[in-house]
Amino acid sequence: MTDRPLSIDQALDRARARLDRLTPHQAAAAVREGALLVDTRYAALRDRDGTVPGALVVERNELEWRLDPQCDHRLPEAVHHGLRVIVFCNEGYASSLAAVSLRDLGLHRATDLIGGFQAWAAAGLPVTPPADAPV
């Protein structure tokens, strides 16, 4: 048997098969019920497009360290492995891979937002505009 490398599309399909991904409105409802919404977009995208009020900003390169309840570098919100975490990126691709990484750390309720920030904004859900946006 030969192990063939996966393409990114195959890896993404495998990751998403492990998740119960949420629409923007489902994610908003989950947040009202106590889920933690995590924005992994880099600063330039947040500066350009704005942010989701109440979302915790944890850039992708720090995500596992900040949300692992066993890590000394965890955030105060990372209290236990049963925490419902909803990760979002800009368009909902990298967040699927990130959510699976959190699941691999034991955060078994981690998932992501279908369509990412762009879908959240398009759904008319709350967005705090960038600081330099015209009023």
Backbone as a printed PyTorch tensor [residue, N CA C, xyz], in Angstrom:
tensor([[[  0.8380,  -1.1840,   0.0000],
         [  0.0000,   0.0000,   0.0000],
         [  0.8870,   1.2530,   0.0000]],

        [[  0.5820,   2.1730,  -0.8700],
         [  1.3450,   3.4070,  -0.9820],
         [  0.5420,   4.5440,  -0.3600]],

        [[  1.1890,   5.2840,   0.5330],
         [  0.5450,   6.4740,   1.0880],
         [  0.7380,   7.6170,   0.1190]],

        [[ -0.3620,   8.0700,  -0.4330],
         [ -0.2910,   9.1960,  -1.3670],
         [ -0.5940,  10.4710,  -0.6070]],

        [[  0.1200,  11.5230,  -0.8910],
         [ -0.1600,  12.8040,  -0.2360],
         [ -1.5640,  13.2930,  -0.5810]],

        [[ -2.1760,  13.9460,   0.3580],
         [ -3.4900,  14.5540,   0.1310],
         [ -3.3270,  15.9120,  -0.5250]],

        [[ -4.2470,  16.2630,  -1.3650],
         [ -4.3100,  17.6430,  -1.8460],
         [ -4.9830,  18.4650,  -0.7480]],

        [[ -4.8870,  19.7540,  -0.8060],
         [ -5.5420,  20.5940,   0.1920],
         [ -7.0550,  20.4230,   0.1210]],

        [[ -7.6070,  20.2160,  -1.0730],
         [ -9.0490,  19.9920,  -1.1830],
         [ -9.4550,  18.7120,  -0.4690]],

        [[ -8.6390,  17.6650,  -0.5880],
         [ -8.9360,  16.4120,   0.1110],
         [ -8.8020,  16.5890,   1.6240]],

        [[ -7.7740,  17.2910,   2.0400],
         [ -7.5820,  17.5430,   3.4710],
         [ -8.7510,  18.3480,   4.0320]],

        [[ -9.2050,  19.3280,   3.2760],
         [-10.3380,  20.1390,   3.7070],
         [-11.6090,  19.2980,   3.7950]],

        [[-11.8370,  18.4400,   2.8160],
         [-13.0010,  17.5480,   2.8560],
         [-12.9610,  16.6410,   4.0800]],

        [[-11.7820,  16.0860,   4.3680],
         [-11.6400,  15.2250,   5.5500],
         [-11.8960,  16.0000,   6.8350]],

        [[-11.3670,  17.2030,   6.9000],
         [-11.5690,  18.0280,   8.0940],
         [-13.0490,  18.3300,   8.2850]],

        [[-13.6960,  18.7540,   7.2300],
         [-15.1100,  19.1310,   7.3380],
         [-16.0110,  17.9490,   7.6600]],

        [[-15.6040,  16.7600,   7.2720],
         [-16.3830,  15.5660,   7.6020],
         [-16.4070,  15.3210,   9.1100]],

        [[-15.4520,  15.8890,   9.8210],
         [-15.3780,  15.7380,  11.2800],
         [-16.1220,  16.8290,  12.0380]],

        [[-16.6460,  17.7990,  11.3270],
         [-17.2460,  18.9700,  11.9760],
         [-18.7490,  19.0570,  11.7140]],

        [[-19.4410,  19.6470,  12.6730],
         [-20.8280,  20.0380,  12.4840],
         [-20.7850,  21.5460,  12.2680]],

        [[-20.4830,  21.9590,  11.0470],
         [-20.2470,  23.3630,  10.7340],
         [-21.5310,  24.1660,  10.8960]],

        [[-21.3980,  25.4340,  11.2260],
         [-22.5500,  26.2780,  11.5150],
         [-22.6950,  27.4080,  10.5010]],

        [[-23.9350,  27.7170,  10.1750],
         [-24.2300,  28.9040,   9.3770],
         [-24.0330,  30.1220,  10.2810]],

        [[-23.9660,  31.3090,   9.7130],
         [-23.8290,  32.4870,  10.5650],
         [-24.9410,  32.6150,  11.6100]],

        [[-26.1800,  32.3680,  11.2410],
         [-27.2710,  32.4980,  12.2110],
         [-27.2100,  31.4120,  13.2730]],

        [[-26.8030,  30.2010,  12.9060],
         [-26.6230,  29.1460,  13.9030],
         [-25.4930,  29.5040,  14.8620]],

        [[-24.4260,  30.0720,  14.3300],
         [-23.3000,  30.4790,  15.1750],
         [-23.7220,  31.5800,  16.1370]],

        [[-24.4780,  32.5510,  15.6550],
         [-24.9510,  33.6380,  16.5180],
         [-25.8190,  33.0810,  17.6450]],

        [[-26.6680,  32.1190,  17.3270],
         [-27.5140,  31.4960,  18.3560],
         [-26.6510,  30.7360,  19.3590]],

        [[-25.6350,  30.0370,  18.8880],
         [-24.7460,  29.2860,  19.7830],
         [-23.9890,  30.2230,  20.7160]],

        [[-23.5970,  31.3820,  20.2090],
         [-22.9100,  32.3690,  21.0490],
         [-23.8490,  32.8680,  22.1440]],

        [[-25.1110,  33.0920,  21.8020],
         [-26.0890,  33.5120,  22.8220],
         [-26.2480,  32.4450,  23.9050]],

        [[-25.9680,  31.1940,  23.5520],
         [-26.0680,  30.0850,  24.5100],
         [-24.7430,  29.7920,  25.2060]],

        [[-23.7270,  30.6270,  24.9760],
         [-22.4700,  30.4890,  25.6930],
         [-21.2770,  30.0120,  24.9070]],

        [[-21.4240,  29.7630,  23.6180],
         [-20.2790,  29.3450,  22.8040],
         [-19.2790,  30.4930,  22.6800]],

        [[-18.0390,  30.1280,  22.4720],
         [-16.9710,  31.1020,  22.2950],
         [-16.7070,  31.2570,  20.8070]],

        [[-16.8710,  32.4640,  20.2890],
         [-16.6190,  32.7690,  18.8830],
         [-15.2070,  33.3070,  18.7660]],

        [[-14.4000,  32.6880,  17.8890],
         [-12.9790,  33.0180,  17.8000],
         [-12.6260,  33.4480,  16.3780]],

        [[-12.1270,  34.6610,  16.2600],
         [-11.7100,  35.2550,  14.9890],
         [-10.2250,  34.9920,  14.7910]],

        [[ -9.8850,  34.1910,  13.7740],
         [ -8.4790,  33.8660,  13.5170],
         [ -7.8760,  34.6790,  12.3760]],

        [[ -8.6320,  35.6580,  11.8560],
         [ -8.1140,  36.4570,  10.7390],
         [ -6.9310,  37.3000,  11.1900]],

        [[ -6.0410,  37.5530,  10.2590],
         [ -4.9060,  38.3950,  10.5980],
         [ -5.3380,  39.8650,  10.6430]],

        [[ -4.5150,  40.6770,  11.2820],
         [ -4.8550,  42.0690,  11.5840],
         [ -5.2720,  42.8740,  10.3590]],

        [[ -4.6160,  42.6710,   9.2330],
         [ -4.9430,  43.4600,   8.0430],
         [ -6.3930,  43.2430,   7.6080]],

        [[ -6.9050,  42.0330,   7.7420],
         [ -8.3030,  41.7810,   7.3740],
         [ -9.2560,  42.3950,   8.3890]],

        [[ -8.9050,  42.3180,   9.6660],
         [ -9.7590,  42.9500,  10.6840],
         [ -9.7660,  44.4640,  10.4890]],

        [[ -8.6060,  45.0220,  10.1710],
         [ -8.5160,  46.4680,   9.9320],
         [ -9.3080,  46.8790,   8.6950]],

        [[ -9.3160,  46.0310,   7.6870],
         [-10.0110,  46.3430,   6.4380],
         [-11.5250,  46.1930,   6.5610]],

        [[-11.9640,  45.0850,   7.1880],
         [-13.3860,  44.7290,   7.1620],
         [-14.1310,  44.9330,   8.4650]],

        [[-13.4250,  45.0770,   9.5610],
         [-14.0850,  45.1940,  10.8530],
         [-14.0310,  43.8860,  11.6200]],

        [[-14.7530,  43.8590,  12.7360],
         [-14.7350,  42.7040,  13.6250],
         [-16.1550,  42.3290,  14.0240]],

        [[-16.2740,  41.1640,  14.6300],
         [-17.5540,  40.7160,  15.1720],
         [-17.5480,  41.0680,  16.6580]],

        [[-18.5040,  41.8700,  17.1030],
         [-18.5460,  42.2370,  18.5210],
         [-18.5980,  40.9910,  19.4030]],

        [[-17.7450,  40.9660,  20.4140],
         [-17.7220,  39.8490,  21.3490],
         [-16.8470,  38.6860,  20.9370]],

        [[-16.3860,  38.6680,  19.6950],
         [-15.5090,  37.5720,  19.2590],
         [-14.1260,  37.7480,  19.8750]],

        [[-13.5420,  36.6500,  20.2610],
         [-12.2000,  36.6480,  20.7900],
         [-11.2310,  36.5850,  19.6150]],

        [[-10.2970,  37.5070,  19.5530],
         [ -9.3170,  37.5180,  18.4650],
         [ -8.1000,  36.7010,  18.8850]],

        [[ -7.8640,  35.6120,  18.1410],
         [ -6.6930,  34.7620,  18.3470],
         [ -6.1870,  34.4100,  16.9610]],

        [[ -5.1160,  35.0330,  16.5600],
         [ -4.6130,  34.7460,  15.2140],
         [ -4.2420,  33.2810,  15.0940]],

        [[ -4.3420,  32.7770,  13.8880],
         [ -4.2100,  31.3440,  13.6260],
         [ -2.9280,  30.7370,  14.1920]],

        [[ -1.8290,  31.4410,  14.1380],
         [ -0.5560,  30.8610,  14.5830],
         [ -0.4720,  30.6830,  16.0940]],

        [[ -1.4320,  31.2060,  16.8500],
         [ -1.4370,  31.0540,  18.3110],
         [ -2.6190,  30.2410,  18.8160]],

        [[ -3.4870,  29.8380,  17.9380],
         [ -4.7730,  29.2700,  18.3260],
         [ -4.6790,  28.1050,  19.3120]],

        [[ -3.9010,  27.0830,  18.9890],
         [ -3.8430,  25.8990,  19.8440],
         [ -3.2930,  26.2280,  21.2290]],

        [[ -2.2710,  27.0640,  21.2970],
         [ -1.6780,  27.4260,  22.5830],
         [ -2.6500,  28.2330,  23.4380]],

        [[ -3.4520,  29.0650,  22.8180],
         [ -4.3610,  29.9290,  23.5680],
         [ -5.6480,  29.2240,  24.0030]],

        [[ -6.0400,  28.1660,  23.2870],
         [ -7.3100,  27.5130,  23.6210],
         [ -7.1790,  26.1410,  24.2530]],

        [[ -5.9840,  25.5910,  24.3260],
         [ -5.7880,  24.3050,  24.9910],
         [ -5.9060,  24.5050,  26.5000]],

        [[ -6.9310,  23.9070,  27.1350],
         [ -7.1070,  24.0890,  28.5750],
         [ -5.9250,  23.5960,  29.4160]],

        [[ -5.0610,  22.7720,  28.8410],
         [ -3.9150,  22.2360,  29.5790],
         [ -2.6450,  23.0630,  29.3980]],

        [[ -2.6970,  24.0660,  28.5550],
         [ -1.4960,  24.8330,  28.2140],
         [ -1.2930,  26.0040,  29.1800]],

        [[ -0.0530,  26.2290,  29.5640],
         [  0.2730,  27.3600,  30.4400],
         [ -0.0040,  28.7080,  29.7750]],

        [[ -0.0910,  28.7340,  28.4460],
         [ -0.2920,  29.9860,  27.7130],
         [ -1.7450,  30.1930,  27.2890]],

        [[ -2.6450,  29.4060,  27.8630],
         [ -4.0620,  29.5000,  27.4830],
         [ -4.6620,  30.8290,  27.9300]],

        [[ -5.7220,  31.1820,  27.2310],
         [ -6.4990,  32.3610,  27.6030],
         [ -7.4490,  32.0040,  28.7450]],

        [[ -7.8930,  32.9800,  29.5060],
         [ -8.8050,  32.6950,  30.6200],
         [-10.0990,  32.0040,  30.1750]],

        [[-10.4990,  32.2330,  28.9350],
         [-11.7270,  31.6190,  28.4200],
         [-11.5790,  30.1210,  28.1670]],

        [[-10.3580,  29.6270,  28.0600],
         [-10.1010,  28.2080,  27.7570],
         [-10.1610,  27.4020,  29.0480]],

        [[-11.3780,  27.1880,  29.5320],
         [-11.5590,  26.6150,  30.8610],
         [-11.6550,  25.0980,  30.9000]],

        [[-12.1260,  24.4670,  29.8250],
         [-12.2770,  23.0110,  29.8390],
         [-12.4380,  22.4940,  28.4140]],

        [[-12.2720,  21.1880,  28.2590],
         [-12.3390,  20.5750,  26.9360],
         [-13.7520,  20.5180,  26.3670]],

        [[-14.7620,  20.7200,  27.1860],
         [-16.1460,  20.7090,  26.7050],
         [-16.6150,  22.0590,  26.1810]],

        [[-15.7170,  23.0380,  26.1700],
         [-16.0620,  24.3780,  25.6890],
         [-16.4920,  24.3250,  24.2240]],

        [[-17.5990,  24.9820,  23.9290],
         [-18.0520,  25.0810,  22.5360],
         [-17.3010,  26.2370,  21.8910]],

        [[-16.4540,  25.9280,  20.9260],
         [-15.6380,  26.9260,  20.2350],
         [-16.0540,  26.9560,  18.7750]],

        [[-16.3310,  28.1570,  18.2770],
         [-16.6630,  28.3480,  16.8640],
         [-15.5910,  29.2540,  16.2780]],

        [[-14.7890,  28.6830,  15.4160],
         [-13.6690,  29.4050,  14.8090],
         [-14.1330,  29.9890,  13.4760]],

        [[-13.6900,  31.2030,  13.1940],
         [-13.9350,  31.7290,  11.8480],
         [-12.7010,  32.4300,  11.3160]],

        [[-12.5650,  32.3280,  10.0040],
         [-11.5070,  33.0270,   9.2730],
         [-12.2240,  33.9920,   8.3290]],

        [[-11.6250,  34.3440,   7.2430],
         [-12.2580,  35.3020,   6.3400],
         [-13.3930,  34.6820,   5.5240]],

        [[-13.1530,  33.4860,   4.9660],
         [-14.1570,  32.8920,   4.0800],
         [-14.5350,  31.4600,   4.4320]],

        [[-14.0150,  30.9130,   5.5270],
         [-14.4430,  29.5980,   5.9810],
         [-13.6400,  28.4240,   5.4780]],

        [[-12.4090,  28.6400,   5.0720],
         [-11.5530,  27.5320,   4.6350],
         [-10.5520,  27.1780,   5.7320]],

        [[ -9.6770,  28.1030,   6.0710],
         [ -8.6660,  27.8410,   7.1020],
         [ -9.3070,  27.5090,   8.4450]],

        [[-10.4860,  28.0500,   8.6960],
         [-11.1480,  27.7840,   9.9740],
         [-11.5490,  26.3220,  10.1230]],

        [[-11.8480,  25.6470,   9.0340],
         [-12.1760,  24.2170,   9.1180],
         [-10.9620,  23.4340,   9.5980]],

        [[ -9.8060,  23.7360,   9.0410],
         [ -8.5790,  23.0580,   9.4510],
         [ -8.2390,  23.4100,  10.9060]],

        [[ -8.4620,  24.6520,  11.2860],
         [ -8.1860,  25.0850,  12.6540],
         [ -9.1060,  24.3810,  13.6500]],

        [[-10.3720,  24.2480,  13.3220],
         [-11.3260,  23.5940,  14.2210],
         [-10.9460,  22.1370,  14.4440]],

        [[-10.5070,  21.4620,  13.3940],
         [-10.0860,  20.0700,  13.5420],
         [ -8.8290,  19.9830,  14.4160]],

        [[ -7.9510,  20.9370,  14.2860],
         [ -6.7640,  20.9670,  15.1370],
         [ -7.1660,  21.0940,  16.6030]],

        [[ -8.1590,  21.9200,  16.8880],
         [ -8.6500,  22.0540,  18.2650],
         [ -9.3000,  20.7550,  18.7330]],

        [[-10.0320,  20.1060,  17.8520],
         [-10.6210,  18.8070,  18.2110],
         [ -9.5290,  17.8030,  18.5550]],

        [[ -8.4430,  17.8260,  17.8150],
         [ -7.3350,  16.9170,  18.0860],
         [ -6.7150,  17.1690,  19.4570]],

        [[ -6.8860,  18.3750,  19.9950],
         [ -6.4090,  18.7090,  21.3410],
         [ -7.4370,  18.3650,  22.4120]],

        [[ -8.5570,  17.7840,  22.0030],
         [ -9.5720,  17.3770,  22.9670],
         [-10.7460,  18.3240,  23.1000]],

        [[-10.7370,  19.4350,  22.3630],
         [-11.8790,  20.3560,  22.3800],
         [-12.9390,  19.7840,  21.4260]],

        [[-13.6500,  18.7700,  21.9110],
         [-14.5110,  17.9510,  21.0620],
         [-15.7480,  18.6720,  20.5110]],

        [[-16.0240,  19.8700,  20.9890],
         [-17.1650,  20.6280,  20.4720],
         [-16.7380,  21.7560,  19.5350]],

        [[-15.4680,  21.8010,  19.1830],
         [-14.9640,  22.8460,  18.2820],
         [-15.5300,  22.6320,  16.8780]],

        [[-15.8530,  23.7370,  16.2350],
         [-16.3320,  23.7170,  14.8580],
         [-15.9880,  25.0460,  14.2110]],

        [[-16.5290,  25.2740,  13.0110],
         [-16.2570,  26.5460,  12.3530],
         [-17.5030,  27.1150,  11.7000]],

        [[-17.3500,  28.3350,  11.2450],
         [-18.4220,  29.1150,  10.6450],
         [-18.3600,  28.9860,   9.1320]],

        [[-19.4130,  28.4610,   8.5570],
         [-19.4900,  28.3240,   7.1000],
         [-19.4220,  29.7100,   6.4630]],

        [[-18.4760,  29.9070,   5.5690],
         [-18.3500,  31.1810,   4.8680],
         [-17.5820,  32.2450,   5.6100]],

        [[-17.1910,  31.9640,   6.8640],
         [-16.3560,  32.8710,   7.6360],
         [-16.9600,  34.2490,   7.8800]],

        [[-16.0780,  35.1940,   8.1260],
         [-16.4980,  36.5700,   8.4190],
         [-17.3540,  37.1440,   7.2960]],

        [[-16.9790,  36.8620,   6.0670],
         [-17.7140,  37.4280,   4.9330],
         [-19.1770,  36.9840,   4.9520]],

        [[-19.4280,  35.7200,   5.2860],
         [-20.8030,  35.2230,   5.3620],
         [-21.5390,  35.8370,   6.5500]],

        [[-20.8440,  35.9970,   7.6660],
         [-21.4380,  36.6310,   8.8530],
         [-21.9180,  38.0350,   8.4910]],

        [[-21.0430,  38.8190,   7.8750],
         [-21.3940,  40.1870,   7.4940],
         [-22.5200,  40.2040,   6.4650]],

        [[-22.4560,  39.3150,   5.4750],
         [-23.4870,  39.2580,   4.4290],
         [-24.8390,  38.8600,   4.9960]],

        [[-24.8340,  38.1270,   6.1130],
         [-26.0870,  37.7040,   6.7470],
         [-26.7160,  38.8320,   7.5650]],

        [[-26.0310,  39.9720,   7.6130],
         [-26.5730,  41.1170,   8.3410],
         [-26.3750,  41.0350,   9.8470]],

        [[-25.4910,  40.1620,  10.2940],
         [-25.2090,  40.0440,  11.7230],
         [-24.2650,  41.1680,  12.1440]],

        [[-24.2080,  41.4620,  13.4400],
         [-23.4250,  42.6190,  13.8980],
         [-21.9600,  42.5710,  13.5200]],

        [[-21.4700,  43.7050,  13.0240],
         [-20.0690,  43.8900,  12.6690],
         [-19.6610,  45.2760,  13.1590]],

        [[-18.5530,  45.3330,  13.8470],
         [-17.9860,  46.6240,  14.2310],
         [-17.1000,  47.0740,  13.0780]],

        [[-17.4100,  48.2120,  12.4580],
         [-16.6130,  48.6420,  11.3070],
         [-15.1820,  48.9770,  11.7020]],

        [[-14.2890,  48.9740,  10.7180],
         [-12.8940,  49.3620,  11.0070],
         [-12.8570,  50.7820,  11.5660]],

        [[-11.8350,  51.0580,  12.3680],
         [-11.7030,  52.3630,  13.0140],
         [-11.6730,  53.5110,  12.0270]],

        [[-11.1170,  53.2890,  10.8440],
         [-10.9970,  54.3770,   9.8710],
         [-12.1220,  54.3720,   8.8200]],

        [[-13.2000,  53.6540,   9.1150],
         [-14.3270,  53.6090,   8.1550],
         [-15.0640,  54.9380,   8.1700]],

        [[-15.5170,  55.3790,   6.9940],
         [-16.2850,  56.6290,   6.9430],
         [-17.5990,  56.4800,   7.7040]],

        [[-18.0260,  57.5360,   8.3230],
         [-19.2740,  57.5060,   9.0950],
         [-20.4600,  58.0300,   8.3530]]])
